[in-house]
Amino acid sequence: MARPKKYKISLTDDELKILKSVMRKKETTKTVRNRCQIIIDLDEAHGKILTHEQSAKTNCVCMATVNNTLSPNNRSDRYTKYQ
C-alpha cells in the first residue's frame, strides 16, 4: 500500500507562468529546468497529475531528485533571481 503524498503542490496561474518563463530563459541551468518541470508535473491545480515515480522517469532523474525538490528545505525564493 502506497503512503499518502507528504507534500501537495497547488500552483496559482501566476506561479505556473513564472516557472514556465524560468524554463524558457537561455541562462537557466538544466538543474533548475528539471526542478521547475518536476514541480509543474506534480501540480494538482493544473492539468494531469503525475506520481513521483512517473515524474522521475519523464524527467530522467532519480527519485531522490524529486524528493529533494519537494522538501520544504529546498522550496525557498532562490528561483526568483531568474525572473
MORA-V722544 format. One record per residue. N is the residue number from 1. SS is DSSP state (@ for helix, = for strand, . for the rest). NEAR is the number of other ideal C-beta (glycine too) atoms within 12 Angstrom. D_FIRST is the distance of its C-alpha to the first C-alpha in Angstrom with 2 decimals. Layout:
BEGIN
[[N:SS:NEAR:D_FIRST] [N:SS:NEAR:D_FIRST]]
END
This chain:
BEGIN
[[1:.:3:0.00] [2:.:8:3.79] [3:.:8:6.59] [4:.:8:9.37] [5:.:18:12.39] [6:.:14:14.81] [7:.:23:17.89] [8:.:14:18.84] [9:=:29:21.82] [10:.:16:24.33] [11:.:24:27.61] [12:.:13:30.92] [13:@:13:33.20] [14:@:13:35.39] [15:@:24:32.64] [16:@:24:31.50] [17:@:17:35.14] [18:@:23:35.64] [19:@:34:32.72] [20:@:23:34.04] [21:@:20:37.55] [22:@:29:36.52] [23:@:27:34.93] [24:@:17:38.20] [25:.:18:40.54] [26:.:10:42.27] [27:.:13:42.03] [28:.:22:38.24] [29:.:16:36.67] [30:@:15:33.95] [31:@:21:31.62] [32:@:25:32.15] [33:@:27:31.84] [34:@:27:28.46] [35:@:33:27.20] [36:@:33:28.68] [37:@:30:27.03] [38:@:40:23.56] [39:@:37:24.18] [40:@:32:25.51] [41:@:32:22.59] [42:.:35:20.10] [43:=:27:22.56] [44:.:19:21.34] [45:.:18:24.94] [46:.:22:26.32] [47:.:12:25.45] [48:.:14:22.33] [49:.:19:19.30] [50:.:24:17.70] [51:.:19:14.42] [52:@:31:15.16] [53:@:18:14.94] [54:@:17:17.23] [55:@:32:19.55] [56:@:25:19.90] [57:@:17:20.78] [58:@:19:23.10] [59:.:28:24.92] [60:.:14:25.14] [61:.:25:23.84] [62:.:17:21.31] [63:@:18:18.10] [64:@:14:20.17] [65:@:24:22.62] [66:@:33:20.17] [67:@:23:18.84] [68:@:21:22.48] [69:@:35:23.67] [70:@:26:21.43] [71:.:16:22.10] [72:.:12:24.75] [73:.:11:27.15] [74:.:21:27.58] [75:.:19:27.89] [76:.:12:31.57] [77:@:11:34.60] [78:@:14:35.38] [79:@:25:34.84] [80:@:14:37.61] [81:@:14:40.23] [82:@:23:39.61] [83:.:19:40.54]]
END
